[in-house]
Amino acid sequence: MPLRSKLPDVGTTIFTVISRRAAELGAVNLGQGFPDFPIDPLLAQRVAEAMAEGRNQYAHGDGMPELREAIVTKLARAHGIAADPQDGVTVTCGGTEALFSAIQAVVHPGDEVLVFDPAYDSYEPAVRLAGGHCIRIPLQPPSFALDFDRVRASLTARTRLVILNTPHNPACVVHDRAALDGLAEALRGHDDVLVLSDEVYEHVLFDGRSHASVLAHPQLRERAFAVFSFGKTLHVTGWRVGCCVAAPRLMAEFRKVHQFNTFTIATPLQLGIARYLGERPASWSQLGEFFGRKRDLLATALEGSGWRVPPSQGTYFQLLDYSALADEGDVEFAERLLREAGEALIPLSPFYRERPRLRLLRACFAKRDETLELAAQRLREFAGRCAPVRARA
Ligand code: GLN
């Protein structure tokens, strides 16, 4: 009997596809976002100790109290946000589970979810599995500013959720407090519309910018789920530890899904992270500076090469504009770059529903300086081999 797929048009994620091609071709992989440098040995030690102490059985499904307390302390210190460790925080299997569980918790069949394009790839499949569908609102480079007229025009009686992402992956822009004000204003009078805010790069902002969380916004706080990630904050993407923070009435619904989705997150990881944060309570505070230096290293190494580098405002990604080098689509160009330059980057257009004519690729700079230097050298050499593109009429 033929199997009726629930996601017939969904393939393997662009990140996995590009990482696999990079491995096959021995390319320098600035595609999928993950650090290639070692973590703080103290963090590894604290996790190993928790395991050796025998802390290896199920943790509390909501998250270990030690870690929930540490999360609340960090939210207060970093963003001045008050959260309830008992009823307002749940530890999840990375940011992706937090997004998925929040969506399953509130989206009913037939509901509409507003999503801004370019959109991180997990949002839409999660909405569809809940029986909802996404109304995608395209944002325009270079600012990728939120389009509030489109938000207002898209709100219907079926709108259940708006998904926000700041700092934004893959657009590498930051939505500031004024943008959140605009969203709150657009949602005024639509009290049953919730907000799901993907804030996993909360500590990675550049050039003096500060993070504007939905949880710090008086009109959005009560209707919002916010998603955070220790993978990004502690350079441990493979540990899959994140969290969701929301008002208790929302968190109660979130937990109903979470307990049957991942149930509980690895005990020694939670305990190790909690103890580490106790000893290094401000470890995250240097991330903007740390990654800002890497952003600048990559940009400087590409100066004068033909690659245009619009400064990333946040995340550990950088958009690279190749419009002066080639005039083919970004998916084809990324493939050519893999084959001809041994360099893996992520094309931007697959993050849109209606793929626009973009000449942008995303580079991850959460890499050792040597990796960035090698990548930049390959990108420069490749650019040198490209015939200049004549200005379009
Ligand atoms: N968040 C990572 C990125 O943007 C990808 C994670 C994944 O492969 N799903 O590159």
Residues whose N, C-alpha, C, O or C-beta is under 5 A from the ligand:
A	BS01	LIG	F15 T16 G31 Q32 G33
